[in-house]
């Protein structure tokens, strides 16, 4: 179990480093809604991650992906390589957008979100609307489905992986809970920096993770 978590650590950290999601929580926190909407947003991110990865693991293990020489095992390795190439393409696209520094329009409406809408936005940002997180979650699901672990350890890996994936997003939320009076002074600077450098941060992540997925897939096929 620990070995699988170690293999997933880089992917989990990459999912956690999601500038727009972090900025969204900062905006909720500085608007005084970090403890309510921020909590719902993070739960939405976490829920999507564990459900999506869990479904992929169920499908993969049902097909026999945990057997090293099986066809599904090889298929997952090929998919991982394809996802890696896709991330490199996204890196090029993000680099071309590095001059854009404006705050996305959807962020302007965060102050007016209800609790359930914040939860739903968390679901969308953690996967369906994220060019980074969806392929990484798919890669994590493939990796876990290949692991020869008992079902209770598989469940444990998925739950812990989900926690790693929301770790960075939870930092501004913690500020809003522990020290609500100083949250705006502490988080305004990081918010501005993340919005201004979003494209560059994403480019670096895409390049690193793209090569990691390609390397992992190739290493498995060669082995």
C-alpha positions in Angstrom: 0.0 0.0 0.0 2.7 2.4 0.9 4.6 1.7 -2.3 1.5 2.5 -4.3 1.0 5.7 -2.4 4.6 6.6 -3.0 4.1 6.1 -6.8 1.0 8.3 -6.7 2.6 11.1 -4.6 3.8 13.1 -7.6 0.4 12.9 -9.3 -1.4 13.8 -6.1 0.8 16.8 -5.5 0.3 18.0 -9.1 -3.4 17.8 -8.6 -3.1 19.7 -5.4 -1.2 22.5 -7.1 -4.2 23.9 -8.9 -3.9 27.7 -9.0 -7.4 28.5 -10.1 -8.9 26.2 -7.4 -6.7 27.8 -4.8 -7.7 31.3 -5.9 -11.3 30.3 -5.8 -11.0 29.2 -2.1 -9.0 32.4 -1.4 -11.8 34.5 -2.9 -14.4 32.7 -0.8 -12.2 33.1 2.3 -11.6 36.8 1.8 -15.4 37.3 1.2 -16.1 35.8 4.6 -17.4 32.5 3.2 -14.4 30.3 3.6 -15.8 28.3 6.5 -19.1 27.5 4.6 -18.7 27.8 0.8 -15.0 27.0 1.1 -15.8 23.8 2.9 -18.4 22.8 0.4 -16.0 23.6 -2.5 -13.2 21.4 -1.1 -15.7 18.6 -0.4 -16.8 18.8 -4.0 -13.2 18.5 -5.2 -12.6 15.6 -2.9 -15.8 13.8 -3.7 -15.3 14.0 -7.5 -11.7 12.7 -7.2 -12.4 9.7 -5.1 -15.6 8.7 -7.0 -13.9 9.1 -10.4 -10.8 7.3 -9.4 -12.8 4.6 -7.6 -14.9 3.9 -10.7 -11.8 3.6 -12.9 -10.3 1.2 -10.4 -13.5 -0.9 -10.3 -13.5 -1.1 -14.1 -9.8 -1.8 -14.4 -9.7 -4.6 -11.7 -12.9 -6.2 -13.2 -11.1 -6.4 -16.5 -8.0 -7.9 -14.9 -5.6 -4.9 -14.9 -4.0 -6.1 -11.7 -2.5 -9.1 -13.6 0.9 -8.0 -14.9 0.7 -9.7 -18.3 -2.9 -9.0 -19.0 -4.2 -7.0 -22.0 -5.9 -4.4 -19.7 -2.6 -3.9 -17.9 -0.9 -3.1 -21.2 -3.8 -0.9 -22.3 -3.5 1.2 -19.2 0.2 1.7 -19.8 -0.5 2.8 -23.4 -3.3 5.2 -22.1 -0.8 6.6 -19.6 1.6 7.4 -22.4 -1.1 9.0 -24.5 -2.1 11.2 -21.5 1.5 12.2 -21.0 1.7 13.4 -24.6 -1.6 15.2 -24.1 -0.2 17.1 -21.2 2.8 18.2 -23.2 0.4 19.6 -25.8 -1.4 21.4 -23.1 1.9 22.8 -21.9 2.5 24.4 -25.3 -1.1 25.9 -25.2 -0.6 27.2 -21.7 2.7 28.8 -22.6 1.1 30.7 -25.4 -1.4 32.2 -23.0 1.2 33.3 -20.4 0.6 37.0 -21.1 -3.0 36.8 -20.0 -3.2 38.1 -16.4 -6.9 38.8 -16.0 -9.1 37.0 -13.4 -11.4 34.5 -15.1 -15.0 35.8 -15.3 -16.5 32.8 -13.4 -14.6 33.9 -10.3 -16.5 37.1 -10.2 -19.7 35.2 -9.3 -18.2 33.2 -6.4 -19.4 35.6 -3.7 -23.0 34.9 -4.6 -22.8 31.1 -4.5 -25.0 29.0 -2.3 -23.6 26.1 -0.3 -24.7 23.5 -2.9 -23.5 25.6 -5.8 -20.1 25.9 -4.2 -20.0 22.1 -3.8 -21.0 21.7 -7.5 -18.3 24.2 -8.6 -15.8 22.2 -6.7 -16.8 19.1 -8.6 -16.5 20.9 -11.9 -13.1 22.5 -11.2 -11.6 19.2 -9.9 -12.2 17.3 -13.1 -14.7 18.0 -15.9 -13.5 21.6 -16.4 -9.8 20.9 -15.6 -7.4 20.2 -18.4 -4.8 19.1 -15.8 -6.7 17.1 -13.2 -8.9 14.9 -15.3 -6.0 13.1 -17.1 -4.0 12.9 -13.8 -7.0 11.3 -12.1 -7.3 8.9 -15.0 -3.6 8.0 -14.6 -4.0 7.5 -10.9 -7.0 5.3 -11.4 -5.0 3.2 -13.9 -2.0 2.9 -11.5 -4.2 1.8 -8.5 -6.1 -0.7 -10.6 -2.8 -2.3 -11.6 -1.7 -2.7 -7.9 -2.1 -6.2 -6.5 -3.7 -5.1 -3.2 -6.6 -6.4 -1.2 -9.8 -4.4 -1.6 -9.6 -2.6 1.8 -6.1 -1.3 1.0 -7.3 -0.2 -2.5 -10.1 1.8 -0.8 -7.5 3.3 1.7 -5.2 4.3 -1.2 -8.0 6.1 -3.0 -9.2 8.0 0.1 -5.6 9.0 1.0 -4.9 10.0 -2.6 -8.0 12.2 -2.5 -6.7 14.0 0.6 -3.3 14.7 -1.0 -5.2 16.1 -4.0 -7.0 18.8 -2.0 -4.1 19.5 0.4 -3.0 22.8 -1.2 -6.6 24.0 -1.8 -7.3 23.4 1.9 -4.5 25.8 3.1 -6.5 29.1 2.5 -9.6 27.4 3.9 -7.6 26.6 7.1 -6.7 30.3 7.3 -10.4 31.3 7.1 -11.2 28.8 9.9 -8.3 29.5 12.3 -7.7 33.2 11.7 -10.7 34.8 9.9 -9.8 38.3 11.0 -6.4 38.3 9.2 -7.3 36.1 6.2 -7.6 39.0 3.7 -4.3 40.5 4.6 -2.5 37.2 4.4 -4.1 35.9 1.2 -4.5 38.9 -1.1 -0.8 38.8 -2.2 -0.8 35.0 -3.0 -4.1 35.4 -4.9 -2.7 38.1 -7.1 0.5 36.2 -7.8 -1.4 33.0 -8.6 -3.7 34.7 -11.1 -0.8 36.5 -12.7 1.4 33.5 -13.1 -1.3 30.8 -13.6 -0.2 30.0 -17.2 3.5 29.7 -16.4 2.8 27.4 -13.3 0.5 25.2 -15.4 3.1 25.0 -18.2 5.8 23.8 -15.8 3.4 21.2 -14.2 2.3 19.9 -17.6 5.8 19.4 -18.8 7.0 17.6 -15.7 3.9 15.4 -15.5 3.8 14.7 -19.2 7.3 13.3 -19.2 6.5 11.4 -15.9 3.5 9.7 -17.3 5.3 8.9 -20.6 8.3 7.5 -18.7 6.1 5.4 -16.3 4.1 3.9 -19.2 7.2 3.1 -21.3 9.0 1.6 -18.3 6.1 -0.7 -17.6 5.8 -1.8 -21.2 9.5 -2.4 -21.4 9.5 -4.4 -18.1 
